[in-house]
């Protein structure tokens, strides 16, 4: 590793492993209880609105602070109604529907005797622990090759985290990009585990997912966790070549001019990828502030909004990072319609 690369790695604004562990939604000691129509399990909600309790036969389970919203939402009650409805009216309705009115199974997520959430979403994969995924990636990459962690966001529904490595590339002078891996996971099993190459730009701490997913991991059974490490090792082995291709595509963007027609290029990107108007306004403002002259500048504007906007949810930010990955493949601008093409 060159001395300049060592200096750049030392200056990276990335998270430590300890910070990541504190950010990740807890996935250990989770219990999934399925409430099925006609299962013969007595369900009873009681307590006051501030301390609701769920009783399943002889078992007493407290509800987390916001769990009452998901419990009510699963049977069609709106959050505003639940907030205003007194307990002596709300709980009898919940008890009726959960005992006699269910038409589909509802899964309750319990941790250490506390109900965190209920969901009606179909399970695509038995849950995989965030920590197990992280360990599998770190084992495959090797700790000495990891520069840090970026874009970490975690909930029961959706977790995303990027591992940035010391694999570097210069798109242009004094502008270094770092390669890595991004993991997407759902503790509830609503989505399969997905791994994609990740590109990190130190200059403004941007991140972008490349346009090519490396693979999906589906855990068919609860006890089917032993091969996640083998699968991850194979996936990581394919990542290096994918990053080399992505770096070269990004280099080509520096040669594609948008001078004089930036607004039309951005309008075309918005239409092609369905970017919301407000988000595109933020991208335009960022591109203008940096005096965007090339598609590389446009790519950077998209990744900066995806990485730093407070108005995006974690899933929306991930989607926008993915759009940036697709934009990296657009190595030409049509001179008649100003749409990007590859």
N, C-alpha and C positions, 0 to 999 in steps of 0.2 A: 504494500500500500504506500503511495507517495506521501511526502510530508504535507503537501497541500491538501490532499484528501483527508489526512488525519486532522488537520486544522478545521476543515469544513465539518467533519463529523463531530468535533468537539463543540462547535457552535450551533449544532442542530437544536431547534426548539421542539423537543419531543418529550413524551411522557416516559417515566421509568416503569420498570416491571411492578414495583410496589404501588405506584399510582394507578396502574391499570387494574390490579387486583382489587383495589378499593372501589373502582368505578363499576366493575362488572356486577350485574345482577346476581344475587346468590343462587346457585344452582345445586348446591349440595343439600341433602336431607329434604328434598322436595317430595311431596306425596300427591298423586293425582287420584281423585275420587270421582268416579263417573256416576251421575244421578240419572237413572234410566226410567222411562215411563213404565209403570207397573212393576217396579223392582221390589216393592214391599218394604222399602226403607222409609221410616217416618222422618220427615223433614220439618223442623220447626224453628222459626226465627223469633227471637224475643230480645228483651233488653230495651234500653232507651236508644234514641237516634245516634248518640255519641258513642255508645258502647254496645253495638249489636252483637248477638250471639247466634250461632247456628247449632242446633242439636240434631244429630243423626243417630236415631235410636237412643242408645245410652251414652253417646259420645258428645262432648261439649266443645265447640270450636269457636274461638273469638274471630271477629272479622277485622281485617286491617282497615286503616283510616278511609281508604277510597274503595274498598271491596264492595260496599253496599251498592255503589253505582253499577258495577258489572253484574252483581247478583240480580238487580232489578232490570238492567238492560237486556239480560238474556230472555226475559219474558215480555219485552216490549215496552217497559216503563221508561219514560224519558227522564234524564237527569234533573231537569228543572222541576218536574212533578215530584220526584223522590225527595228533593231538597225541601219542598214546601209541605209535603204530606206528613201528618203526625204519625207517630209510631203505631198508635192504636188502630189506624186505618191501613197503614202500609203493611205491617206484618201479617195480618189475616189474609191479605191479597197474595203475598208471597207464599204463605203456607198452603193456600188453596192451589196455586199454580204448580208449585214444586211437588206437591203430593198427588194431585189428581189431573192437572192440566198439561203436563209436559207432552209434547208431540215428538221431540227429538232429544237425544242425550245431551246433558250439560256436564262439562268437566269442571271440577273444583280443584284449585291448586292450593295446597296446604303446606306450610313450612313451620315446623316447631310448634304445632298446635294452633297456628293462626292462618285463617283463610285469606289468601292474597288476591285471588281473582277467580271468576268463573268465565267460561267461554263455551260457545257453541260451534267454534270453528272446527272443520274437519282436520284430523291429524294426518299429515303427510309422512311423518317420520317420528319414531320414538325419540324423545329429547336426548341431546348430547350435551354434556356439561361444558360450559364456557371454559372452565379451567382445564378440562381434559383436552379441548381443542387447542388451547394456547400452548400447553405442554407439548402436544404432538407437533405443532408447527415449530416451536423452539428446538425440539429434538432434531427435526429434519433440517432446519436451517443451520443449527449450531450456534450457541450463545455468542461466540467470538465474532460472528458475522452480523449480529443484530446491533443496529445503531440506536434503536429506540422504538417507541410506539406512537401512533398518531390516529386521530379521528376515531376515538373510542366513545361509543355510546351504547348503553345497555338497559334493556328492560326485559320483562318476561316475554313480550311479544317479539321483540326484534333487537338483536345485538350486532353491532358492526365494530370491527377493530382492525387496524392496519399495523403490520410489523415492517418497519423500515430497515433495510439492510445497508451494508457498506458498498453495494454495487452502484457505481456512479457513472454519470454521463453529462457532457456539456452540450446543451442545445445551442448556445452561443457563448461568446466570451464572458467570463465571470458570472455565468448562470448555470449552476450545477443542479442536476436532477438526481434523485436517489430511487433505486428500485426496491420493491418489497412485495408483500402479500397482504391482501385483505380477506378477512373471514366474515361471513354473514351467517347468523345462527338464530334460531327461534327456540327458546326454552320450552315453549308450549308445543313444539313440533308442528307449527303452522306452515313452516317452510323447511325444505331440506337444507343441510349445511352447504354453503357455496364458497369456493375459494377462487379469487381472481388476482392477477398481477396488479400491483399498485405503484403509482409514480408519485413521488413527493418532491416538491420544489421548495428549497430552503428559503429562498429570497423573501417570499411572503407566506411561508408555511402553508402552501396549497397542497391538496391531494387530489388525485384522479384515479378512477378505476379504469383499467384498459378495457377495450371493447370485446375481449375474448375471455370468457369464463374458463378456468382451468378444469373445473369439474364440480359435481354435486355428490354429496354423501348422504345416503338414506339408511337410517338404522331401522331395520325391519322388526326387531324384537327388543325388549327392554334389556336383555342380557347380551345383546349383540354389540358390545363396545370394544372388544379386543382388537379388531382390525383397523381402528381409526388411525393408529400410528403408521401402519403399513401403507394405508391409502394415502395419508398425508405425505409420506416420504416420496411416493411415486409422483404425486401432484407437484411437490416442490421441485422435483427433478425436471419437470417440464417448464417451470416458471422462468428459468434463466433465458432460454431461447425466446420465450414470449416477450420478455422484457427487452431483449436485444431488438426484436422487430418493432416494439413500441417506441423505443428510443429513436430508431431510425425514422419512423413516421413523424415523430415530433420534430426531429431535425428538419424534415422537409417542410414543415409548416412555416419555418422562418423564411422560406423562399417564396411564399404565396402572399402576394400583396392584396390588401383590402383598402389601400389608400384611395380616398375619394368616393368610396361606396360602402363604408362600414355599416351604415344604417340598413341598406338593402341586404347585406350579408347576414346581419343579425336577424332581420325580419324573416329571411329564409330559414335560418336555423330554428327560430321560434315555431314556424309553421311545420317544419320537418319533424320536430321532436315534441311538439305540444307543450312547450315551456309556458307556464302561466305569465300573464302580462306583467304583474308586479315584479316577478323574479327577473324577467327579461329587462325591465327598466333598471334594475340593480346591476345587471350585467353590462348594459349600455353605459351606465354611469361610471362603472369601473373601467371599461374600455376607453371611455373619453378621458378619464383622469390620468390614464397611462399613455394617452396619445397613440392608440393602437394603429399600427401600420401593416401588420401581417396577421396571418391566421394563427401564428404562435401567440401573438398578443391577445387574440380573441379567445384562444384556448385557456390562456392564463386568467382572463377575466371570468370565464365560466368556472374554473376551478377555485378561484378566490371566493366567489360568491357561495359556491357549494361548501367550502371549508369554513367560512366565517360568518355567514348570514344568520342572524338571530331569528329570522322569520320562517326558517325551514325546520321541519321535523327531521329526525334522524333518517327516516326512510326517504323523505323528499331530498335531503342532502345527498344520500347515497345514489338516488336516481340521477341527480344532476351531475354527480361525479362520473356516473356511467355515460351520460350524454357527452361529457368532455372526452371520454375515451373514444366514443364514436366519431366525434369531431376530429380527433387526431388522424383519422383515416382519410379525411377530406383534403387531398393534396392539390386541389385546383378550384378556382372560382370561375364559373361561367361568365363570360364577358357580355352576354346579352341579358340574362335574367339575374345574374349575380348570386345564384344558388351555389352552394359548395357541392363538389362532386369528387369521386375518387377514381 
